[in-house]
């Protein structure tokens, strides 16, 4: 008897419907899996065999053939355990059920219980898109699956419970959806700007970067607070919208990094990388491509400490994602695109010892070494950075001052108001912030006063800025104007944007 059960494959961050066909025929006992299964799917034979027996059913001692169609699509992971086991029970006559409009996803334990499965959210979204009305998932994944509206979620804790439902012995335990706001988990305590002494100009640069989603690099001697300032950035970023939260949750779900008990990620990510990271770890890849760090920092912050220590190829590979906000991984069998819309924040010393041009300590680096160190960061890479700010030593008087600075919540309110103005401006488009504007939007939305145009013209001539730099200055000035609640860009706002331009330090 032939049985057909519907399941789903995960390709990158998108799902693809898979039909699990099970045929049981007379012959020597065997269990064959076909349809480009990986090792985890191949091992499903032993998990399914033990789970069926330990759930009180009989495992057929006949020739069993399982086909995962379409046959040319790679199948990976243990999510096919439940549909394979269900197909075997239906094909052997131990279950009588119509599952033509039902999607089954879940990993089986040897005792027949259902375990958490990665990638539930994108797979359930694919089922809904393809007109499937019901999805059966493990109990542990019900909250995540329920984030997709318009589809019936039926959770089970074991194979025997699923079989009782399909046989009509128990009513359907449909999951009762909760308000998405109830999925919010308590935020981790972050670093408040109020507790960072001094560096007021850097805090202002962080506010501008957060308001417009701009990339930023800080340069200064060791101990000046660059890393601390970078780690405070998430505390002033605006809360994620529902659409952004679902995007980020999809990425973490497919990567298997969704925190337990957190079906919906509401906090913006902060990914701090070490310079020993590989290209595949940064961009993503592998035989079965998975998201890298730049995708895991989507809608959040990607922090590169000791920026010049990252390899040249590692920094150059960031250039395309910084422009396109996506990263494409190509393999022999095709290409997969992952989202990569992140804020890049870098921190660097001016030289290997960290004290070049420092007024308090003498630099011990040879002049040639300083030059080579600074040249590790290419001009095209720096040209994609909107804000470059120097972080000097903090004076004792400021460090010993007991007074607190402006709190992150107050700065966040201004940033959120600026982002809200940008969302209203870009209503009807795919843009979310000023940093994402193309030259077309810059021409339309970055209107400036005559004095501002004159100042920008003089800066272009004196600093020999590129066309990309011209557009980036206007986008940065638009963000400063949004913080000032100004419709027209003024000269002082252009001046502030110009002072943030990345620049080469003078080589000795």
Protein Blocks (a to p, Z undefined) as FASTA:
>chain_A
ZZdddddddehjaccdddddddddedddddddehiiafklmmmmmmmmmmmmmnopacdd
bddddddddfkbccedjklmmmmmmmmmmmnopaccdfklcccdddddfkopacddehkl
mmmmmmmmnopabdcddfklmmmmmmpghiacdddfbfklmmmmmnopaccdddddddfk
lmpccddddddfklpggjklmmmmmmmmmmnopacdddddehilmmmmmmmmmmmpccdd
fklmmmmmmmmmmnopacghiabcfbdcdddddfkbcfklmnogcjbdcddfklmmgoia
cddehkllpcfklmmmmmmmmmnopacdddfkbccddddddcddddddfbfnopgoiakb
ccfbdfklmmmmmmmpcfklmmmpmbdcddddddfklmmpmbdcddfklmmmmmmmmmmm
mmmmmgoiabfbfklpcfklmmmmmccdfklmmmmmmmmmmnopafklmmmmmmmmmmmm
mmnopabdcfklmmmmmmmpccddddZZ
